[in-house]
Amino acid sequence: MSKLVTIYGGSGFVGRYIARRMARQGWRVRVAVRRPNEALFVKPYGAVGQVEPILCNIRDDASVADAMNGADAVVNCVGVLEEVGKNSFQAVQADGAERIARTAAAMGVESLVHLSAIGADPNAPSEYSRTKADGEQRILQHFPNATIFRLSIVFGSEDKFFNRFASLARMSPALPLFGASTMFQPVYVDDVAAAAEQALLNHADAGIYELAGPEADSFRGIMQTMLDVIERRRLILGLPLFMGRLMGGIGDVLKKITIGLLPTPITLDQARSLSVDNVPTGEYSGLKDLGISPTSMEAVLPDYLWRFRPSGQYAEIKASAKNLKT
C-alpha cells in the first residue's frame, strides 16, 4: 500500500502545493483542516480517494490524533499572521506545533516536517516570531529528527502579499509602507513544496533550513519590482515604524471592541515584525543544499499579477501593436 502523509493546514497557501506534489509521488494525502467542505478543491490533485480533506482542530489532542492515525509522515503548515478568537499565536504556533510533534512521536510516525519562519527567535520583538521559536523548540523536544523549514515571505498566485499590494496600487496613487527599508528575500511557494517533498522522501537531512529566494531587497525595492510588473507608476511612501506601532495598537483595541468586525491595515505585532530584516542568517542550509534552484520573483510575478495591469491580459498585445505602428 502506498504511504500516507497527513498535512495539517493542507488546503492553505503552502499546504496545497505540498499536497499536490505528494499526490504526484503516489502517496495518499490526508488534508487536515478546520473546514473540510472548503477544501474540496484538493481532491482532484490525485486519483479518486487519494487526496481527502478531513476535519481537524490542532488545539484539540483527540482531533490531532484522529487525523494522524495510520500516517507514515506528517507536515505542519498551520500558522497565523494575525490572532483571531481562540487562534492566538501561542495556541497555534507553540501549543499546536507541540501537540502535533508529541502525537507523532507517540504514534511512531517516520518523519515530521514543520513550517516555521525566518526570524524565529525567543528574543524577537514580535510575539509571532517568539512563538515560532517556541514551537520549534517544543517540536525538537518530542521529535528530535524533525525537519524545520524557516520561510521568508512566500509568493505565488494565491499569495496575500503581492496580490494585496497590487490591488491597492490599482486603486491608490500611493503605496504607504511601514518599514520601507526592511529587507526581505521572498521564496516561491512551489520551491517550499519541493523542499518538503525532498524531506518526506528522505532525500534531505533532518534539521533546520532557511528557505529564501535568490533576491534580497528592501520592502520598497520589492514593491517597485511589483509596480514594474503591473505597469503602474505609484508613489512609494515610506512611513516611520513608530507610526505603524501607534496605528497597530489603536487597531488592535478597535478590533477587540468590535469583536473582529473592524479590519485593521496593520497590527501592533506586525509593526514590531517590520523592525527586523527578514533574510537568512546564513547559519543554516537552504534550498540549494536540497538540490533546488531558487525561483526569482521576475520569473513568476507576471504569470499572476497581469490582471492588475491597466490593460489586463491585453497589455502585451497592445505593446506589440504599438511596435507595429512604429
Phi, psi and omega in degrees: 000142181293157182288158182240131175241133173260124180247107177284126187076029186287353176258000179286183185305307181278320185302322182294327179289323177293318179300317181296316181295318182289328175295321178293335176281357179091005179283153167278138187236123177252115183263106185266113185219164180285331182232081183299332179293338178267002182245016183295341181295344180281343185299322178288359177296338181223191176289172181303123179083356183284323180241117185231123173280137179227160181284133176201141174236114186288358175275357184240127182301310184296321181295318179295318181294318179298319180291334183267350185305121178083002183283142174273332182214158182225140173234131177251110179253006188281131176197162178229138176269343181212135181288132179223116179059231181281349180275071178277166177303315182296314184294323185268308191272343177248296181297315181295318179298317179296319181301317179295316181293317180297318179292320179297319179294318181293328183269359178072030177297140185288317184216150181227127176244130182234133178264119179243207184217141170301134184102356176300118187200129180298342180252015181294153180290337182257145177293328177306309182288325179294318180287332174297317178294318179299317179299317178301313182298317180293321178300312183293334175294320182268329186224078186301336182264021179291154173253122184245125179253117174268120187256144166278191175301133183259131179240155182167175189301334180260009187294160178251017179257288181294321179299321181293311183287328177293322177296319178296319181294333179290333185253335188248146177283352182217153175247103178282128183234128167270135181071043184298334181268356179295136184270140177227161177218074187303143181242139181288136187301321182285339172292322176295317179297322178295324178295317178297321178300315179300318180294318182291332179271009180062033177259010181221144177288149176293159179134193182259134177235146173252116184255119181213162180279186184279346186243126172257131181207164177287162175306317179299314181296322180294320177294325178294321176301316179297317180297323177297320181293318183270005173058047178230140176260118181223149176283124175267111187258104178284125181248145181295145182295330180297328177291322177295320179294321179295313180296320180295319179297316178295318179297321179298319179295315180296324179295321178293318181296321183267009180056040176083002182284337180259107180291151179239141181293333180205143176262164179298320181292323177295321177297321178294323179298325183289354178278355183236135177298144182249066181228158180300147178278338184089359181279343186234165177291167181222200183299318183297330178290344177262006180078021182247125178274117184300137181272133181282159176296318183298335181282342187241321186307317180298335183292335181231351178264001181302331184290348178266000177285153179305324181256008177056229183287351181265002185301314183290326179294317181293322178296320179294322180295322178298321179295324179293323181294327181276000000 
